[in-house]
Amino acid sequence: MMQKGLVIAMALFVSGALSAAPKMKPCNALKVDRCKERADCVWVDAHKTKDGKDVKAHCKCKGKCAK
């Protein structure tokens, strides 16, 4: 009986933890061609910041991304 309660408690904990995880934005994982096809995404070329840090080329959302 104790094991059954423990299993139920763990299942509820895991389901709650997973639903609270941050949602991945749809543009973030796209490669250049797919990114440019989407109206809600923009491709950012590799560049250096004013501080001299290298930024890799990546896709990001324009404003709020569609889900």
HUHUBEL-V483563 format. One record per pair of residues at least 4 apart in sequence whose ideal C-beta (glycine too) atoms are under 6 Angstrom apart, sorted by sequence separation. I is the first residue (numbers start at 1). J is the second residue. D is the distance in whole Angstrom. If there is no record, write none. Layout:
# HUHUBEL-V483563
i:I j:J d:D
i:I j:J d:D
This chain:
# HUHUBEL-V483563
i:30 j:34 d:4
i:48 j:52 d:6
i:49 j:53 d:5
i:61 j:65 d:4
i:30 j:35 d:4
i:35 j:41 d:5
i:48 j:54 d:6
i:36 j:43 d:6
i:35 j:43 d:5
i:47 j:55 d:5
i:46 j:56 d:6
i:32 j:43 d:6
i:46 j:57 d:4
i:45 j:57 d:5
i:27 j:41 d:4
i:44 j:58 d:6
i:43 j:59 d:6
i:41 j:59 d:5
i:42 j:62 d:5
i:40 j:62 d:6
i:35 j:59 d:4
i:40 j:65 d:5
i:40 j:66 d:5
i:30 j:59 d:4
i:27 j:59 d:5
i:27 j:60 d:6
i:27 j:61 d:5
i:25 j:61 d:5
i:27 j:65 d:6
i:26 j:65 d:5
i:25 j:65 d:5
